[in-house]
Amino acid sequence: MGKTPFRLRMVQYMLSPNEQNVLGGLVKDLPSTIQKKISDNFFEITAFCLVPGFGTYYYAKSTVEKEKIAHRY
């Protein structure tokens, strides 16, 4: 009992190098995406940006005042 060989049919799906769009979906709606993310997280963004700046300013200001007081006596 011999087995009869049969042909396999292979289907290949490929994209043409001329039609590939790698970053198209990333930059498609970039301005509206950025605007939505900023408006949704406005409090966190302002806290993340402003708190370290004000903290550094007040720390430096208090350090200068402590140096002034230390040099008085």
PDB file of N, H, CA, C and O in Angstrom:
ATOM      1  N   MET A   1       0.831  -1.171   0.000  1.00  0.00           N
ATOM      2  CA  MET A   1       0.000   0.000   0.000  1.00  0.00           C
ATOM      3  C   MET A   1       0.879   1.239   0.000  1.00  0.00           C
ATOM      4  O   MET A   1       1.506   1.585   1.001  1.00  0.00           O
ATOM      5  N   GLY A   2       0.904   1.856  -1.083  1.00  0.00           N
ATOM      6  H   GLY A   2       0.395   1.575  -1.897  1.00  0.00           H
ATOM      7  CA  GLY A   2       1.683   3.079  -1.210  1.00  0.00           C
ATOM      8  C   GLY A   2       0.808   4.307  -1.040  1.00  0.00           C
ATOM      9  O   GLY A   2      -0.380   4.311  -1.361  1.00  0.00           O
ATOM     10  N   LYS A   3       1.431   5.325  -0.533  1.00  0.00           N
ATOM     11  H   LYS A   3       2.396   5.321  -0.272  1.00  0.00           H
ATOM     12  CA  LYS A   3       0.692   6.590  -0.379  1.00  0.00           C
ATOM     13  C   LYS A   3       0.910   7.423  -1.628  1.00  0.00           C
ATOM     14  O   LYS A   3       2.023   7.502  -2.149  1.00  0.00           O
ATOM     15  N   THR A   4      -0.124   8.021  -2.089  1.00  0.00           N
ATOM     16  H   THR A   4      -1.028   7.957  -1.666  1.00  0.00           H
ATOM     17  CA  THR A   4       0.001   8.867  -3.275  1.00  0.00           C
ATOM     18  C   THR A   4       0.363  10.292  -2.841  1.00  0.00           C
ATOM     19  O   THR A   4      -0.307  10.860  -1.979  1.00  0.00           O
ATOM     20  N   PRO A   5       1.390  10.859  -3.416  1.00  0.00           N
ATOM     21  CA  PRO A   5       1.761  12.227  -3.036  1.00  0.00           C
ATOM     22  C   PRO A   5       0.736  13.230  -3.574  1.00  0.00           C
ATOM     23  O   PRO A   5       0.125  13.024  -4.623  1.00  0.00           O
ATOM     24  N   PHE A   6       0.577  14.286  -2.845  1.00  0.00           N
ATOM     25  H   PHE A   6       1.074  14.453  -1.993  1.00  0.00           H
ATOM     26  CA  PHE A   6      -0.326  15.341  -3.294  1.00  0.00           C
ATOM     27  C   PHE A   6       0.367  16.689  -3.104  1.00  0.00           C
ATOM     28  O   PHE A   6       1.252  16.838  -2.261  1.00  0.00           O
ATOM     29  N   ARG A   7      -0.040  17.627  -3.878  1.00  0.00           N
ATOM     30  H   ARG A   7      -0.759  17.505  -4.563  1.00  0.00           H
ATOM     31  CA  ARG A   7       0.575  18.942  -3.846  1.00  0.00           C
ATOM     32  C   ARG A   7      -0.067  19.816  -2.773  1.00  0.00           C
ATOM     33  O   ARG A   7      -1.287  19.852  -2.609  1.00  0.00           O
ATOM     34  N   LEU A   8       0.788  20.507  -2.062  1.00  0.00           N
ATOM     35  H   LEU A   8       1.779  20.478  -2.195  1.00  0.00           H
ATOM     36  CA  LEU A   8       0.299  21.490  -1.100  1.00  0.00           C
ATOM     37  C   LEU A   8       0.255  22.847  -1.777  1.00  0.00           C
ATOM     38  O   LEU A   8       1.192  23.233  -2.476  1.00  0.00           O
ATOM     39  N   ARG A   9      -0.802  23.546  -1.572  1.00  0.00           N
ATOM     40  H   ARG A   9      -1.563  23.233  -1.004  1.00  0.00           H
ATOM     41  CA  ARG A   9      -0.910  24.888  -2.124  1.00  0.00           C
ATOM     42  C   ARG A   9      -0.667  25.889  -0.995  1.00  0.00           C
ATOM     43  O   ARG A   9      -1.324  25.843   0.045  1.00  0.00           O
ATOM     44  N   MET A  10       0.260  26.767  -1.211  1.00  0.00           N
ATOM     45  H   MET A  10       0.794  26.804  -2.056  1.00  0.00           H
ATOM     46  CA  MET A  10       0.624  27.728  -0.197  1.00  0.00           C
ATOM     47  C   MET A  10       0.175  29.121  -0.643  1.00  0.00           C
ATOM     48  O   MET A  10       0.385  29.540  -1.781  1.00  0.00           O
ATOM     49  N   VAL A  11      -0.432  29.795   0.279  1.00  0.00           N
ATOM     50  H   VAL A  11      -0.603  29.455   1.203  1.00  0.00           H
ATOM     51  CA  VAL A  11      -0.866  31.164   0.006  1.00  0.00           C
ATOM     52  C   VAL A  11       0.025  32.095   0.815  1.00  0.00           C
ATOM     53  O   VAL A  11       0.133  31.956   2.034  1.00  0.00           O
ATOM     54  N   GLN A  12       0.648  33.024   0.152  1.00  0.00           N
ATOM     55  H   GLN A  12       0.559  33.137  -0.838  1.00  0.00           H
ATOM     56  CA  GLN A  12       1.506  33.980   0.829  1.00  0.00           C
ATOM     57  C   GLN A  12       0.910  35.375   0.676  1.00  0.00           C
ATOM     58  O   GLN A  12       0.558  35.822  -0.415  1.00  0.00           O
ATOM     59  N   TYR A  13       0.816  36.035   1.823  1.00  0.00           N
ATOM     60  H   TYR A  13       1.102  35.672   2.710  1.00  0.00           H
ATOM     61  CA  TYR A  13       0.343  37.410   1.819  1.00  0.00           C
ATOM     62  C   TYR A  13       1.525  38.300   2.167  1.00  0.00           C
ATOM     63  O   TYR A  13       2.144  38.131   3.218  1.00  0.00           O
ATOM     64  N   MET A  14       1.832  39.221   1.315  1.00  0.00           N
ATOM     65  H   MET A  14       1.329  39.358   0.462  1.00  0.00           H
ATOM     66  CA  MET A  14       2.947  40.122   1.545  1.00  0.00           C
ATOM     67  C   MET A  14       2.515  41.548   1.222  1.00  0.00           C
ATOM     68  O   MET A  14       1.641  41.783   0.387  1.00  0.00           O
ATOM     69  N   LEU A  15       3.148  42.479   1.903  1.00  0.00           N
ATOM     70  H   LEU A  15       3.858  42.288   2.581  1.00  0.00           H
ATOM     71  CA  LEU A  15       2.930  43.883   1.590  1.00  0.00           C
ATOM     72  C   LEU A  15       4.004  44.349   0.626  1.00  0.00           C
ATOM     73  O   LEU A  15       5.174  43.985   0.744  1.00  0.00           O
ATOM     74  N   SER A  16       3.597  45.132  -0.292  1.00  0.00           N
ATOM     75  H   SER A  16       2.646  45.427  -0.387  1.00  0.00           H
ATOM     76  CA  SER A  16       4.554  45.703  -1.218  1.00  0.00           C
ATOM     77  C   SER A  16       5.419  46.723  -0.482  1.00  0.00           C
ATOM     78  O   SER A  16       4.899  47.466   0.350  1.00  0.00           O
ATOM     79  N   PRO A  17       6.700  46.781  -0.758  1.00  0.00           N
ATOM     80  CA  PRO A  17       7.537  47.778  -0.092  1.00  0.00           C
ATOM     81  C   PRO A  17       7.103  49.208  -0.384  1.00  0.00           C
ATOM     82  O   PRO A  17       7.390  50.115   0.398  1.00  0.00           O
ATOM     83  N   ASN A  18       6.429  49.414  -1.479  1.00  0.00           N
ATOM     84  H   ASN A  18       6.196  48.678  -2.114  1.00  0.00           H
ATOM     85  CA  ASN A  18       5.974  50.754  -1.832  1.00  0.00           C
ATOM     86  C   ASN A  18       4.711  51.154  -1.088  1.00  0.00           C
ATOM     87  O   ASN A  18       4.382  52.339  -1.032  1.00  0.00           O
ATOM     88  N   GLU A  19       4.001  50.199  -0.518  1.00  0.00           N
ATOM     89  H   GLU A  19       4.268  49.237  -0.562  1.00  0.00           H
ATOM     90  CA  GLU A  19       2.727  50.492   0.130  1.00  0.00           C
ATOM     91  C   GLU A  19       2.794  50.395   1.649  1.00  0.00           C
ATOM     92  O   GLU A  19       1.775  50.585   2.312  1.00  0.00           O
ATOM     93  N   GLN A  20       3.938  50.112   2.210  1.00  0.00           N
ATOM     94  H   GLN A  20       4.766  49.957   1.671  1.00  0.00           H
ATOM     95  CA  GLN A  20       4.036  50.004   3.651  1.00  0.00           C
ATOM     96  C   GLN A  20       4.049  51.386   4.276  1.00  0.00           C
ATOM     97  O   GLN A  20       4.741  52.291   3.809  1.00  0.00           O
ATOM     98  N   ASN A  21       3.280  51.534   5.330  1.00  0.00           N
ATOM     99  H   ASN A  21       2.718  50.799   5.709  1.00  0.00           H
ATOM    100  CA  ASN A  21       3.203  52.789   6.058  1.00  0.00           C
ATOM    101  C   ASN A  21       3.426  52.469   7.531  1.00  0.00           C
ATOM    102  O   ASN A  21       2.485  52.130   8.248  1.00  0.00           O
ATOM    103  N   VAL A  22       4.660  52.577   7.975  1.00  0.00           N
ATOM    104  H   VAL A  22       5.424  52.853   7.392  1.00  0.00           H
ATOM    105  CA  VAL A  22       5.024  52.117   9.302  1.00  0.00           C
ATOM    106  C   VAL A  22       4.523  53.057  10.384  1.00  0.00           C
ATOM    107  O   VAL A  22       3.910  52.603  11.350  1.00  0.00           O
ATOM    108  N   LEU A  23       4.767  54.350  10.249  1.00  0.00           N
ATOM    109  H   LEU A  23       5.265  54.718   9.464  1.00  0.00           H
ATOM    110  CA  LEU A  23       4.401  55.306  11.284  1.00  0.00           C
ATOM    111  C   LEU A  23       3.129  56.074  10.963  1.00  0.00           C
ATOM    112  O   LEU A  23       2.864  57.105  11.581  1.00  0.00           O
ATOM    113  N   GLY A  24       2.354  55.607  10.032  1.00  0.00           N
ATOM    114  H   GLY A  24       2.569  54.770   9.530  1.00  0.00           H
ATOM    115  CA  GLY A  24       1.143  56.330   9.647  1.00  0.00           C
ATOM    116  C   GLY A  24       0.126  56.428  10.759  1.00  0.00           C
ATOM    117  O   GLY A  24      -0.462  57.490  10.962  1.00  0.00           O
ATOM    118  N   GLY A  25      -0.094  55.352  11.483  1.00  0.00           N
ATOM    119  H   GLY A  25       0.384  54.489  11.318  1.00  0.00           H
ATOM    120  CA  GLY A  25      -1.065  55.365  12.564  1.00  0.00           C
ATOM    121  C   GLY A  25      -0.608  56.168  13.761  1.00  0.00           C
ATOM    122  O   GLY A  25      -1.430  56.666  14.531  1.00  0.00           O
ATOM    123  N   LEU A  26       0.700  56.297  13.922  1.00  0.00           N
ATOM    124  H   LEU A  26       1.367  55.892  13.296  1.00  0.00           H
ATOM    125  CA  LEU A  26       1.235  57.021  15.067  1.00  0.00           C
ATOM    126  C   LEU A  26       1.026  58.524  14.934  1.00  0.00           C
ATOM    127  O   LEU A  26       0.657  59.189  15.902  1.00  0.00           O
ATOM    128  N   VAL A  27       1.256  59.049  13.763  1.00  0.00           N
ATOM    129  H   VAL A  27       1.556  58.509  12.977  1.00  0.00           H
ATOM    130  CA  VAL A  27       1.176  60.492  13.569  1.00  0.00           C
ATOM    131  C   VAL A  27      -0.123  60.922  12.881  1.00  0.00           C
ATOM    132  O   VAL A  27      -0.250  62.075  12.469  1.00  0.00           O
ATOM    133  N   LYS A  28      -1.053  60.037  12.758  1.00  0.00           N
ATOM    134  H   LYS A  28      -0.950  59.100  13.093  1.00  0.00           H
ATOM    135  CA  LYS A  28      -2.296  60.341  12.049  1.00  0.00           C
ATOM    136  C   LYS A  28      -3.089  61.432  12.772  1.00  0.00           C
ATOM    137  O   LYS A  28      -3.468  62.431  12.160  1.00  0.00           O
ATOM    138  N   ASP A  29      -3.337  61.247  14.048  1.00  0.00           N
ATOM    139  H   ASP A  29      -3.030  60.436  14.544  1.00  0.00           H
ATOM    140  CA  ASP A  29      -4.114  62.208  14.836  1.00  0.00           C
ATOM    141  C   ASP A  29      -3.289  62.745  15.994  1.00  0.00           C
ATOM    142  O   ASP A  29      -3.800  62.866  17.107  1.00  0.00           O
ATOM    143  N   LEU A  30      -2.045  63.065  15.760  1.00  0.00           N
ATOM    144  H   LEU A  30      -1.629  62.968  14.856  1.00  0.00           H
ATOM    145  CA  LEU A  30      -1.135  63.466  16.832  1.00  0.00           C
ATOM    146  C   LEU A  30      -1.587  64.725  17.573  1.00  0.00           C
ATOM    147  O   LEU A  30      -1.588  64.699  18.804  1.00  0.00           O
ATOM    148  N   PRO A  31      -1.967  65.812  16.925  1.00  0.00           N
ATOM    149  CA  PRO A  31      -2.374  67.006  17.682  1.00  0.00           C
ATOM    150  C   PRO A  31      -3.608  66.774  18.559  1.00  0.00           C
ATOM    151  O   PRO A  31      -3.647  67.226  19.704  1.00  0.00           O
ATOM    152  N   SER A  32      -4.593  66.087  18.040  1.00  0.00           N
ATOM    153  H   SER A  32      -4.562  65.720  17.110  1.00  0.00           H
ATOM    154  CA  SER A  32      -5.789  65.849  18.854  1.00  0.00           C
ATOM    155  C   SER A  32      -5.500  64.881  19.988  1.00  0.00           C
ATOM    156  O   SER A  32      -6.081  64.999  21.066  1.00  0.00           O
ATOM    157  N   THR A  33      -4.606  63.921  19.757  1.00  0.00           N
ATOM    158  H   THR A  33      -4.133  63.825  18.881  1.00  0.00           H
ATOM    159  CA  THR A  33      -4.246  62.978  20.813  1.00  0.00           C
ATOM    160  C   THR A  33      -3.514  63.684  21.943  1.00  0.00           C
ATOM    161  O   THR A  33      -3.797  63.440  23.115  1.00  0.00           O
ATOM    162  N   ILE A  34      -2.574  64.560  21.598  1.00  0.00           N
ATOM    163  H   ILE A  34      -2.345  64.759  20.645  1.00  0.00           H
ATOM    164  CA  ILE A  34      -1.836  65.301  22.623  1.00  0.00           C
ATOM    165  C   ILE A  34      -2.767  66.223  23.392  1.00  0.00           C
ATOM    166  O   ILE A  34      -2.671  66.322  24.615  1.00  0.00           O
ATOM    167  N   GLN A  35      -3.660  66.893  22.690  1.00  0.00           N
ATOM    168  H   GLN A  35      -3.738  66.812  21.696  1.00  0.00           H
ATOM    169  CA  GLN A  35      -4.602  67.796  23.347  1.00  0.00           C
ATOM    170  C   GLN A  35      -5.507  67.033  24.308  1.00  0.00           C
ATOM    171  O   GLN A  35      -5.787  67.516  25.406  1.00  0.00           O
ATOM    172  N   LYS A  36      -5.964  65.861  23.916  1.00  0.00           N
ATOM    173  H   LYS A  36      -5.737  65.468  23.024  1.00  0.00           H
ATOM    174  CA  LYS A  36      -6.840  65.058  24.779  1.00  0.00           C
ATOM    175  C   LYS A  36      -6.091  64.585  26.018  1.00  0.00           C
ATOM    176  O   LYS A  36      -6.635  64.624  27.122  1.00  0.00           O
ATOM    177  N   LYS A  37      -4.843  64.136  25.850  1.00  0.00           N
ATOM    178  H   LYS A  37      -4.400  64.105  24.954  1.00  0.00           H
ATOM    179  CA  LYS A  37      -4.074  63.668  26.997  1.00  0.00           C
ATOM    180  C   LYS A  37      -3.781  64.802  27.970  1.00  0.00           C
ATOM    181  O   LYS A  37      -3.816  64.596  29.183  1.00  0.00           O
ATOM    182  N   ILE A  38      -3.495  65.989  27.463  1.00  0.00           N
ATOM    183  H   ILE A  38      -3.467  66.157  26.478  1.00  0.00           H
ATOM    184  CA  ILE A  38      -3.227  67.121  28.344  1.00  0.00           C
ATOM    185  C   ILE A  38      -4.491  67.545  29.072  1.00  0.00           C
ATOM    186  O   ILE A  38      -4.443  67.830  30.269  1.00  0.00           O
ATOM    187  N   SER A  39      -5.625  67.593  28.375  1.00  0.00           N
ATOM    188  H   SER A  39      -5.665  67.362  27.403  1.00  0.00           H
ATOM    189  CA  SER A  39      -6.858  68.023  29.030  1.00  0.00           C
ATOM    190  C   SER A  39      -7.344  66.995  30.047  1.00  0.00           C
ATOM    191  O   SER A  39      -7.933  67.366  31.063  1.00  0.00           O
ATOM    192  N   ASP A  40      -7.107  65.713  29.793  1.00  0.00           N
ATOM    193  H   ASP A  40      -6.628  65.412  28.968  1.00  0.00           H
ATOM    194  CA  ASP A  40      -7.522  64.685  30.744  1.00  0.00           C
ATOM    195  C   ASP A  40      -6.649  64.677  32.003  1.00  0.00           C
ATOM    196  O   ASP A  40      -7.137  64.382  33.094  1.00  0.00           O
ATOM    197  N   ASN A  41      -5.373  64.996  31.856  1.00  0.00           N
ATOM    198  H   ASN A  41      -4.976  65.235  30.970  1.00  0.00           H
ATOM    199  CA  ASN A  41      -4.429  64.910  32.973  1.00  0.00           C
ATOM    200  C   ASN A  41      -3.856  66.270  33.336  1.00  0.00           C
ATOM    201  O   ASN A  41      -2.679  66.372  33.685  1.00  0.00           O
ATOM    202  N   PHE A  42      -4.670  67.316  33.260  1.00  0.00           N
ATOM    203  H   PHE A  42      -5.626  67.233  32.977  1.00  0.00           H
ATOM    204  CA  PHE A  42      -4.167  68.672  33.476  1.00  0.00           C
ATOM    205  C   PHE A  42      -3.597  68.847  34.878  1.00  0.00           C
ATOM    206  O   PHE A  42      -2.524  69.428  35.038  1.00  0.00           O
ATOM    207  N   PHE A  43      -4.295  68.356  35.889  1.00  0.00           N
ATOM    208  H   PHE A  43      -5.167  67.884  35.759  1.00  0.00           H
ATOM    209  CA  PHE A  43      -3.833  68.539  37.269  1.00  0.00           C
ATOM    210  C   PHE A  43      -2.509  67.827  37.508  1.00  0.00           C
ATOM    211  O   PHE A  43      -1.610  68.387  38.135  1.00  0.00           O
ATOM    212  N   GLU A  44      -2.380  66.608  37.019  1.00  0.00           N
ATOM    213  H   GLU A  44      -3.110  66.152  36.510  1.00  0.00           H
ATOM    214  CA  GLU A  44      -1.142  65.858  37.221  1.00  0.00           C
ATOM    215  C   GLU A  44       0.029  66.519  36.497  1.00  0.00           C
ATOM    216  O   GLU A  44       1.139  66.572  37.025  1.00  0.00           O
ATOM    217  N   ILE A  45      -0.221  67.021  35.291  1.00  0.00           N
ATOM    218  H   ILE A  45      -1.123  66.978  34.862  1.00  0.00           H
ATOM    219  CA  ILE A  45       0.851  67.654  34.518  1.00  0.00           C
ATOM    220  C   ILE A  45       1.311  68.930  35.209  1.00  0.00           C
ATOM    221  O   ILE A  45       2.513  69.167  35.330  1.00  0.00           O
ATOM    222  N   THR A  46       0.368  69.761  35.666  1.00  0.00           N
ATOM    223  H   THR A  46      -0.609  69.569  35.568  1.00  0.00           H
ATOM    224  CA  THR A  46       0.771  70.996  36.333  1.00  0.00           C
ATOM    225  C   THR A  46       1.476  70.689  37.648  1.00  0.00           C
ATOM    226  O   THR A  46       2.456  71.349  37.992  1.00  0.00           O
ATOM    227  N   ALA A  47       0.991  69.698  38.386  1.00  0.00           N
ATOM    228  H   ALA A  47       0.195  69.161  38.107  1.00  0.00           H
ATOM    229  CA  ALA A  47       1.649  69.341  39.639  1.00  0.00           C
ATOM    230  C   ALA A  47       3.050  68.809  39.373  1.00  0.00           C
ATOM    231  O   ALA A  47       3.985  69.132  40.106  1.00  0.00           O
ATOM    232  N   PHE A  48       3.200  68.019  38.356  1.00  0.00           N
ATOM    233  H   PHE A  48       2.440  67.757  37.761  1.00  0.00           H
ATOM    234  CA  PHE A  48       4.501  67.433  38.027  1.00  0.00           C
ATOM    235  C   PHE A  48       5.500  68.495  37.589  1.00  0.00           C
ATOM    236  O   PHE A  48       6.695  68.369  37.855  1.00  0.00           O
ATOM    237  N   CYS A  49       5.022  69.537  36.921  1.00  0.00           N
ATOM    238  H   CYS A  49       4.051  69.639  36.704  1.00  0.00           H
ATOM    239  CA  CYS A  49       5.920  70.572  36.418  1.00  0.00           C
ATOM    240  C   CYS A  49       6.157  71.683  37.432  1.00  0.00           C
ATOM    241  O   CYS A  49       7.280  72.175  37.545  1.00  0.00           O
ATOM    242  N   LEU A  50       5.135  72.090  38.168  1.00  0.00           N
ATOM    243  H   LEU A  50       4.223  71.690  38.076  1.00  0.00           H
ATOM    244  CA  LEU A  50       5.246  73.260  39.026  1.00  0.00           C
ATOM    245  C   LEU A  50       5.786  72.959  40.417  1.00  0.00           C
ATOM    246  O   LEU A  50       6.550  73.756  40.960  1.00  0.00           O
ATOM    247  N   VAL A  51       5.415  71.850  40.995  1.00  0.00           N
ATOM    248  H   VAL A  51       4.794  71.202  40.554  1.00  0.00           H
ATOM    249  CA  VAL A  51       5.821  71.541  42.366  1.00  0.00           C
ATOM    250  C   VAL A  51       7.337  71.452  42.505  1.00  0.00           C
ATOM    251  O   VAL A  51       7.878  72.058  43.430  1.00  0.00           O
ATOM    252  N   PRO A  52       8.052  70.738  41.646  1.00  0.00           N
ATOM    253  CA  PRO A  52       9.519  70.727  41.800  1.00  0.00           C
ATOM    254  C   PRO A  52      10.148  72.113  41.618  1.00  0.00           C
ATOM    255  O   PRO A  52      11.120  72.449  42.294  1.00  0.00           O
ATOM    256  N   GLY A  53       9.601  72.901  40.720  1.00  0.00           N
ATOM    257  H   GLY A  53       8.811  72.628  40.171  1.00  0.00           H
ATOM    258  CA  GLY A  53      10.137  74.242  40.512  1.00  0.00           C
ATOM    259  C   GLY A  53       9.947  75.129  41.727  1.00  0.00           C
ATOM    260  O   GLY A  53      10.891  75.786  42.166  1.00  0.00           O
ATOM    261  N   PHE A  54       8.736  75.159  42.278  1.00  0.00           N
ATOM    262  H   PHE A  54       7.969  74.626  41.921  1.00  0.00           H
ATOM    263  CA  PHE A  54       8.482  75.963  43.467  1.00  0.00           C
ATOM    264  C   PHE A  54       9.228  75.418  44.674  1.00  0.00           C
ATOM    265  O   PHE A  54       9.722  76.187  45.498  1.00  0.00           O
ATOM    266  N   GLY A  55       9.312  74.107  44.785  1.00  0.00           N
ATOM    267  H   GLY A  55       8.911  73.482  44.115  1.00  0.00           H
ATOM    268  CA  GLY A  55      10.049  73.511  45.900  1.00  0.00           C
ATOM    269  C   GLY A  55      11.515  73.894  45.877  1.00  0.00           C
ATOM    270  O   GLY A  55      12.087  74.232  46.913  1.00  0.00           O
ATOM    271  N   THR A  56      12.120  73.843  44.715  1.00  0.00           N
ATOM    272  H   THR A  56      11.655  73.568  43.874  1.00  0.00           H
ATOM    273  CA  THR A  56      13.529  74.230  44.587  1.00  0.00           C
ATOM    274  C   THR A  56      13.712  75.713  44.899  1.00  0.00           C
ATOM    275  O   THR A  56      14.672  76.095  45.568  1.00  0.00           O
ATOM    276  N   TYR A  57      12.803  76.537  44.421  1.00  0.00           N
ATOM    277  H   TYR A  57      12.023  76.226  43.878  1.00  0.00           H
ATOM    278  CA  TYR A  57      12.890  77.985  44.665  1.00  0.00           C
ATOM    279  C   TYR A  57      12.821  78.287  46.160  1.00  0.00           C
ATOM    280  O   TYR A  57      13.653  79.031  46.679  1.00  0.00           O
ATOM    281  N   TYR A  58      11.836  77.718  46.856  1.00  0.00           N
ATOM    282  H   TYR A  58      11.159  77.114  46.435  1.00  0.00           H
ATOM    283  CA  TYR A  58      11.683  78.005  48.274  1.00  0.00           C
ATOM    284  C   TYR A  58      12.807  77.395  49.111  1.00  0.00           C
ATOM    285  O   TYR A  58      13.194  77.963  50.132  1.00  0.00           O
ATOM    286  N   TYR A  59      13.328  76.253  48.693  1.00  0.00           N
ATOM    287  H   TYR A  59      13.013  75.792  47.864  1.00  0.00           H
ATOM    288  CA  TYR A  59      14.459  75.659  49.400  1.00  0.00           C
ATOM    289  C   TYR A  59      15.694  76.560  49.278  1.00  0.00           C
ATOM    290  O   TYR A  59      16.393  76.805  50.261  1.00  0.00           O
ATOM    291  N   ALA A  60      15.953  77.047  48.064  1.00  0.00           N
ATOM    292  H   ALA A  60      15.385  76.848  47.265  1.00  0.00           H
ATOM    293  CA  ALA A  60      17.098  77.938  47.865  1.00  0.00           C
ATOM    294  C   ALA A  60      16.911  79.238  48.637  1.00  0.00           C
ATOM    295  O   ALA A  60      17.863  79.754  49.222  1.00  0.00           O
ATOM    296  N   LYS A  61      15.703  79.767  48.642  1.00  0.00           N
ATOM    297  H   LYS A  61      14.929  79.348  48.167  1.00  0.00           H
ATOM    298  CA  LYS A  61      15.426  81.009  49.355  1.00  0.00           C
ATOM    299  C   LYS A  61      15.638  80.830  50.857  1.00  0.00           C
ATOM    300  O   LYS A  61      16.230  81.693  51.504  1.00  0.00           O
ATOM    301  N   SER A  62      15.169  79.734  51.408  1.00  0.00           N
ATOM    302  H   SER A  62      14.688  79.032  50.882  1.00  0.00           H
ATOM    303  CA  SER A  62      15.353  79.504  52.843  1.00  0.00           C
ATOM    304  C   SER A  62      16.820  79.255  53.177  1.00  0.00           C
ATOM    305  O   SER A  62      17.278  79.656  54.247  1.00  0.00           O
ATOM    306  N   THR A  63      17.562  78.606  52.293  1.00  0.00           N
ATOM    307  H   THR A  63      17.189  78.280  51.424  1.00  0.00           H
ATOM    308  CA  THR A  63      18.989  78.375  52.526  1.00  0.00           C
ATOM    309  C   THR A  63      19.757  79.697  52.539  1.00  0.00           C
ATOM    310  O   THR A  63      20.638  79.888  53.377  1.00  0.00           O
ATOM    311  N   VAL A  64      19.441  80.589  51.642  1.00  0.00           N
ATOM    312  H   VAL A  64      18.725  80.433  50.962  1.00  0.00           H
ATOM    313  CA  VAL A  64      20.089  81.898  51.610  1.00  0.00           C
ATOM    314  C   VAL A  64      19.769  82.670  52.890  1.00  0.00           C
ATOM    315  O   VAL A  64      20.651  83.308  53.465  1.00  0.00           O
ATOM    316  N   GLU A  65      18.522  82.616  53.335  1.00  0.00           N
ATOM    317  H   GLU A  65      17.806  82.098  52.867  1.00  0.00           H
ATOM    318  CA  GLU A  65      18.140  83.307  54.574  1.00  0.00           C
ATOM    319  C   GLU A  65      18.892  82.722  55.768  1.00  0.00           C
ATOM    320  O   GLU A  65      19.319  83.473  56.644  1.00  0.00           O
ATOM    321  N   LYS A  66      19.062  81.409  55.822  1.00  0.00           N
ATOM    322  H   LYS A  66      18.715  80.799  55.110  1.00  0.00           H
ATOM    323  CA  LYS A  66      19.794  80.779  56.934  1.00  0.00           C
ATOM    324  C   LYS A  66      21.252  81.196  56.906  1.00  0.00           C
ATOM    325  O   LYS A  66      21.855  81.403  57.960  1.00  0.00           O
ATOM    326  N   GLU A  67      21.833  81.324  55.711  1.00  0.00           N
ATOM    327  H   GLU A  67      21.344  81.156  54.855  1.00  0.00           H
ATOM    328  CA  GLU A  67      23.224  81.791  55.621  1.00  0.00           C
ATOM    329  C   GLU A  67      23.343  83.237  56.095  1.00  0.00           C
ATOM    330  O   GLU A  67      24.309  83.584  56.774  1.00  0.00           O
ATOM    331  N   LYS A  68      22.390  84.070  55.753  1.00  0.00           N
ATOM    332  H   LYS A  68      21.605  83.788  55.201  1.00  0.00           H
ATOM    333  CA  LYS A  68      22.420  85.469  56.206  1.00  0.00           C
ATOM    334  C   LYS A  68      22.361  85.548  57.717  1.00  0.00           C
ATOM    335  O   LYS A  68      23.103  86.308  58.338  1.00  0.00           O
ATOM    336  N   ILE A  69      21.488  84.770  58.298  1.00  0.00           N
ATOM    337  H   ILE A  69      20.885  84.152  57.793  1.00  0.00           H
ATOM    338  CA  ILE A  69      21.331  84.777  59.749  1.00  0.00           C
ATOM    339  C   ILE A  69      22.590  84.210  60.409  1.00  0.00           C
ATOM    340  O   ILE A  69      22.995  84.707  61.459  1.00  0.00           O
ATOM    341  N   ALA A  70      23.213  83.198  59.835  1.00  0.00           N
ATOM    342  H   ALA A  70      22.884  82.794  58.981  1.00  0.00           H
ATOM    343  CA  ALA A  70      24.405  82.598  60.424  1.00  0.00           C
ATOM    344  C   ALA A  70      25.588  83.553  60.379  1.00  0.00           C
ATOM    345  O   ALA A  70      26.445  83.500  61.260  1.00  0.00           O
ATOM    346  N   HIS A  71      25.660  84.422  59.382  1.00  0.00           N
ATOM    347  H   HIS A  71      24.963  84.466  58.666  1.00  0.00           H
ATOM    348  CA  HIS A  71      26.787  85.354  59.281  1.00  0.00           C
ATOM    349  C   HIS A  71      26.599  86.615  60.123  1.00  0.00           C
ATOM    350  O   HIS A  71      27.529  87.413  60.238  1.00  0.00           O
ATOM    351  N   ARG A  72      25.451  86.808  60.698  1.00  0.00           N
ATOM    352  H   ARG A  72      24.696  86.160  60.604  1.00  0.00           H
ATOM    353  CA  ARG A  72      25.198  88.008  61.505  1.00  0.00           C
ATOM    354  C   ARG A  72      25.995  87.977  62.805  1.00  0.00           C
ATOM    355  O   ARG A  72      26.495  89.009  63.252  1.00  0.00           O
ATOM    356  N   TYR A  73      26.111  86.817  63.400  1.00  0.00           N
ATOM    357  H   TYR A  73      25.705  85.979  63.037  1.00  0.00           H
ATOM    358  CA  TYR A  73      26.699  86.770  64.742  1.00  0.00           C
ATOM    359  C   TYR A  73      28.099  86.258  64.707  1.00  0.00           C
ATOM    360  O   TYR A  73      28.744  86.153  65.750  1.00  0.00           O
TER     361      TYR A  73
END
